[in-house]
Each structure stands twice: as structure tokens, then as C-alpha cells.
Amino acid sequence: MDNQMLLKSTTRHIRIFAAEVEDGELVPSNQVLTLDIDPDNEFTWSEDTLQVVYRKFDELVEANSGEDLTDYNLRRIGSDLEHLVRSLLQKGSISYNTLSRVNNYSMGLPQVVGSQNN
């Protein structure tokens, strides 16, 4: 059994691992990428908005097929997906999860309509 290093890209809301999940554990793989969206549950998601991110992930992976699997390539995909999450928030497709254990509004303060906090 070889001891290969786990390639990964982690941003605040997107984690990509060059690994398969087996029995709840990540097992390094040169063939499979595993995507973890919003691991801290900072946002509320519908199934449709999750699918938007998964489809974009598939597109980016396909666009990089044939290239070496490197930290740089994974980070580029992760960064593109992080920008997509920001655009989904700005369009109102997702919103901050007020029940999250930490509300740090990492992508900017939420828009609150009709209230003043003065």
C-alpha cells in the first residue's frame, strides 16, 4: 500500500479532495474528486442551488481533464466555485443560515430590508 499524499483545495465554503469516501474516511485517489459544499452550514441551500454548484464543479473538472492533478488545479477549481457561491448569495439564491453555530457573514453583511439598527 503506497502512502500517497492527499491533494486538496479548501476555501471557506468549498472543499475538494482527490479522494474517495470509504467507511466515512477519505482515501486518496488519483481518479476521484470529492466535493464538500459549505461544510460549516453557513448558508441555507435548496436542492436546486446545490445542483448548480455540482454542475459547475463537473464542468470545471471536465475542462481540466487530461491535465495533471495538482494542488494548483484543485485550488483554481475551488476558487471558481467560491466565486459562484458568492454570486448565489448576491442574487438571493442562497441566504445566511441564522441557525448556524457561527454567524460571521464571511461574504458580507446580509441585506436586511426595512429595518434600521441605529
C-alpha positions as CSV (number, residue, x, y, z in Angstrom):
1,M,0.0,0.0,0.0
2,D,1.6,3.3,-1.1
3,N,1.4,6.3,1.2
4,Q,0.3,9.0,-1.3
5,M,-0.4,12.5,-0.1
6,L,-4.0,13.7,-0.1
7,L,-4.3,16.6,-2.6
8,K,-7.0,19.1,-1.6
9,S,-8.3,22.6,-2.0
10,T,-10.1,24.2,0.9
11,T,-11.8,27.6,0.9
12,R,-14.3,28.7,3.4
13,H,-17.3,27.2,1.6
14,I,-15.8,24.7,-0.8
15,R,-13.5,21.7,-0.1
16,I,-12.3,19.5,-2.8
17,F,-10.3,16.3,-2.1
18,A,-8.5,14.0,-4.5
19,A,-10.1,11.1,-2.6
20,E,-12.9,8.7,-2.3
21,V,-15.0,8.3,0.8
22,E,-14.9,4.8,2.2
23,D,-16.5,3.9,5.5
24,G,-16.6,7.6,6.4
25,E,-12.9,8.1,5.7
26,L,-11.1,9.9,2.9
27,V,-8.9,7.6,0.9
28,P,-6.5,9.3,-1.5
29,S,-7.3,8.7,-5.2
30,N,-5.8,9.9,-8.5
31,Q,-9.1,9.1,-10.2
32,V,-11.9,10.6,-8.0
33,L,-12.6,14.1,-6.7
34,T,-14.9,14.6,-3.7
35,L,-16.7,17.9,-3.2
36,D,-17.9,19.2,0.1
37,I,-20.0,22.3,-0.2
38,D,-20.5,24.7,2.8
39,P,-19.1,22.3,5.5
40,D,-20.0,24.8,8.3
41,N,-23.6,25.2,7.1
42,E,-23.2,28.9,6.9
43,F,-25.9,29.1,4.2
44,T,-29.3,27.7,3.6
45,W,-29.5,25.7,0.4
46,S,-32.2,24.3,-1.8
47,E,-31.6,21.2,-3.8
48,D,-31.6,23.3,-7.0
49,T,-28.9,25.6,-5.8
50,L,-26.7,22.7,-4.6
51,Q,-27.1,21.2,-8.1
52,V,-25.9,24.5,-9.7
53,V,-22.7,24.1,-7.7
54,Y,-22.3,20.4,-8.5
55,R,-22.9,21.1,-12.3
56,K,-20.3,23.9,-12.3
57,F,-17.9,21.5,-10.4
58,D,-18.5,18.8,-13.1
59,E,-17.9,21.4,-15.9
60,L,-14.6,22.6,-14.3
61,V,-13.4,19.1,-13.8
62,E,-14.2,18.2,-17.4
63,A,-12.4,21.4,-18.6
64,N,-9.3,20.2,-16.7
65,S,-9.5,16.5,-17.8
66,G,-6.2,15.4,-19.2
67,E,-4.2,17.8,-17.1
68,D,-2.1,16.6,-14.2
69,L,-4.0,16.5,-10.8
70,T,-2.1,19.2,-8.9
71,D,-2.8,21.4,-5.9
72,Y,-2.8,24.4,-8.2
73,N,-5.5,22.9,-10.5
74,L,-7.7,22.0,-7.5
75,R,-7.3,25.5,-5.9
76,R,-8.3,27.1,-9.2
77,I,-11.5,25.0,-9.3
78,G,-12.2,25.7,-5.6
79,S,-11.7,29.4,-6.2
80,D,-14.1,29.4,-9.2
81,L,-16.7,27.6,-7.0
82,E,-16.2,30.0,-4.1
83,H,-17.0,32.9,-6.5
84,L,-20.1,31.0,-7.7
85,V,-21.2,30.7,-4.0
86,R,-20.7,34.5,-3.6
87,S,-22.8,35.2,-6.7
88,L,-25.6,32.8,-5.5
89,L,-25.7,34.8,-2.2
90,Q,-25.7,38.2,-4.0
91,K,-28.6,37.0,-6.3
92,G,-30.6,35.7,-3.3
93,S,-30.4,32.1,-4.4
94,I,-29.0,31.2,-1.1
95,S,-29.0,33.0,2.2
96,Y,-27.2,33.0,5.5
97,N,-28.2,30.3,7.9
98,T,-29.2,32.1,11.0
99,L,-29.2,28.8,12.9
100,S,-25.5,28.2,12.1
101,R,-23.3,27.8,15.1
102,V,-21.2,30.8,13.9
103,N,-22.6,33.8,12.0
104,N,-19.6,35.5,10.7
105,Y,-21.1,36.8,7.4
106,S,-17.9,35.9,5.6
107,M,-19.3,37.1,2.2
108,G,-20.6,40.4,3.5
109,L,-23.4,41.5,5.8
110,P,-26.8,40.2,4.8
111,Q,-29.2,42.6,3.3
112,V,-32.0,43.4,5.7
113,V,-35.0,45.1,4.1
114,G,-36.9,47.7,6.1
115,S,-35.1,47.7,9.4
116,Q,-32.8,50.2,11.0
117,N,-30.3,49.2,13.7
118,N,-29.5,52.7,14.9
